[in-house]
Amino acid sequence: MKLHALLLFAGLNLVMPPASAAEYACPELAKAGPVNACPSEEELRYTYVGYCSDNSKIYGNQTDSCPRYEDFRAMKNTVLWESADGQFDGYLSCDLSPEKLKDVRASRMQVVKQGSLTKLVCSYPQKITLTHRTKGQCTLADNPACAADTSACRATCD
């Protein structure tokens, strides 16, 4: 029985290709899109009343976004966006329409380590970020080229 399992394991290793590193570039926002619908104004107002009337937040001085509805709305009126290939995602303001974002290009790519997680973060103007998360290691392919031209930026992740 052990020999049978060993032969099966050896056969699978011959059939299955070894894991290889993947190359990533910052996605074009024109090809990315929202995963779900934005919250309605009614939902935002309902949430504002519930969130900002919570006594534990008031007594814990966690009401920075509560004095004005506009501040709360700016914080919560977001929707998850995903790149066309599904590798990058991030929360964008619902006030930004896809038409406004079609010509926006990445301004920076960086690798950020957070515990055992590695994040490949693409930054865009207007405080927009799309992030690829992995347990593997990522490295920027050519740091000087990245600094000169973000569209030439590539990262390799295992």
N, C-alpha and C positions, 0 to 999 in steps of 0.2 A: 504494500500500500504506500509506504514512504517513497519507494522508487517511482511509482506512478505519479505522485504529487510532485516529485523533483523533476521528472521529465516534462510534466505539464508546465511547471514554472519556467523551466529552461526554454520550452517552446514559445511561451508567451513573450519572453525577453527577446527572442529572435523576430517575432511578428510586430511587436510594439516598438515604435521608434523612441529613442531617448528624448527626454524633455529638453527642449532647447529654449534659448533666450528669445524673447519677443522684443521687437523694436516699436517704439511709440513716438508719435509727434502730437503736438497740441491740435485738437480738433477745430475745424472751422465752425463757428457759431451758426453760420448760414445753413449748415447741414445738421445741426443739433436741433432738438425740440423738446417741448414740455412733455412729461410723462403723463400728467393728469391735468385736470382743469384747475384754474385759479379759484380761490375762495370768492364767494359772492360778497357784495357789500353787506348784506344782511348777516351772513356768517361771521364776517369780521366784527361787526358791531356786537353781535351776541357773544362772541369770544372775548371782546374787550370788556364787556360788563362782567362776565364771569371771572376773567383773569385778574382784572384790576380791583374787583370788590372782595377778593380773597384776603381775609384779615391776616393770615400768616405771612403773606407777601408784604403787607403794609408794615407789620411789626418787625419784619426781618429786613426792612429797607431795601426791598427788591422791586421797587416800583418805578424804576428809571423811565420806562416806556409808558407809564400810566398817566402822568399829568395831562397829556394832550392825546386825543384820539389819533391825530395825524402821525405822532411818533410811533404809537402802537401799530398803526396800519403799515407804516414803512417797514417795521420789523417783521410783521406777520403776513403781509401780502406777497407771499413767495410761492413758487412751485418748483418741483424737482425737474431739472432738464437733464437730458442724456445725449451723448454724442451718437452719431448715426450707427456706429459699430457697437454701442453699449459699453464701451470700455471706460469712459469718463462720465462723471455726473457732478451736479452741483445745484444749489438753490439760487434761482434768479428772481428778481422782482417781477411781479405781474405787470408793473407799469412799463416794462420794456417789451415791446412787441417784436416778433421775429423779423419784421421789416426793418426795424431800427438796428438790428444786430447783424444784418447780412454782410456788412463790410467791416465789421469789427474783427481785428486780428490779435492773436496772443502777443503780449508784451514781455512775458517772462515764463520760463519753465524752470522748476526747481524740484529737487528731491528732498523730502522731509521725512525724518524718522520719528515715529511716535510709538514708543514701546516696541512690540514685535512687528508692528505694521509699518510699511513703507508707503508713502504717498508721493505720487508724481503730480505736482500741482502746476496747472497752466493758469496764469493770471492774464486778465484782459482789462482794458479800460473800464471805467464805471464800477470798480470794485467787484468784478465778476471773476469767479474762479471755477474751473472744472477740474476734478481730481480723479486720478486712477489709484485705486488702493490694492495692495498686494502684500502677501507675507514674504515674498522673495526680496532680493536686493535689486535696486535700480541704480544705474549710473548714467550721467549725461555723457553722450558720445564725444562731443567736441565743445568744451566749455567756451573757448574764445569765439568759435563760430556762433555759438548760442548768444553770446553777449552782443555780437555785431548784427545778427539777423535771426530773430526768433523763429521765422518760418523754416530756417535751416536746422533748428534744434531737434535733436533726436535723443531718446533715452532708451537704454536696454535694460530689461527686467527679466530675472530668471523666475 
